[in-house]
Amino acid sequence: MKIDILKNNKVMVIYIFSAYTYGLIFLTLKNERKGKKSCFGV
């Protein structure tokens, strides 16, 4: 059961990380369209 929990946690971490990264990219593109500087300073 420990192995299953580790696998589930790994999947959750990857899912949360990818969703968080996607959110940052979306907000960055949204701000750039408005003409504001992005959070990354690019």
C-alpha positions as CSV (number, residue, x, y, z in Angstrom):
1,M,0.0,0.0,0.0
2,K,2.9,2.3,0.6
3,I,3.9,2.1,-3.0
4,D,0.4,3.0,-4.2
5,I,0.4,6.0,-1.9
6,L,3.7,7.2,-3.2
7,K,2.5,6.8,-6.8
8,N,-0.7,8.7,-6.1
9,N,1.3,11.5,-4.4
10,K,3.7,11.7,-7.3
11,V,0.8,12.0,-9.8
12,M,-0.9,14.7,-7.6
13,V,2.4,16.6,-7.4
14,I,2.9,16.5,-11.1
15,Y,-0.7,17.5,-11.7
16,I,-0.7,20.4,-9.3
17,F,2.7,21.6,-10.6
18,S,1.6,21.5,-14.3
19,A,-1.7,23.2,-13.4
20,Y,0.2,25.9,-11.5
21,T,2.7,26.4,-14.3
22,Y,-0.1,26.6,-16.9
23,G,-1.8,29.3,-14.7
24,L,1.3,31.4,-14.5
25,I,1.8,31.2,-18.3
26,F,-1.8,32.1,-18.9
27,L,-1.6,35.1,-16.5
28,T,1.6,36.2,-18.1
29,L,0.2,36.1,-21.7
30,K,-3.0,37.9,-20.4
31,N,-0.9,40.7,-18.9
32,E,1.3,41.0,-22.0
33,R,-1.8,41.5,-24.2
34,K,-2.8,44.4,-21.9
35,G,0.6,45.9,-22.4
36,K,1.8,45.3,-18.8
37,K,5.1,43.8,-17.8
38,S,4.9,40.1,-17.1
39,C,5.7,38.6,-13.7
40,F,8.9,37.1,-15.2
41,G,10.1,40.5,-16.5
42,V,10.4,39.2,-20.1
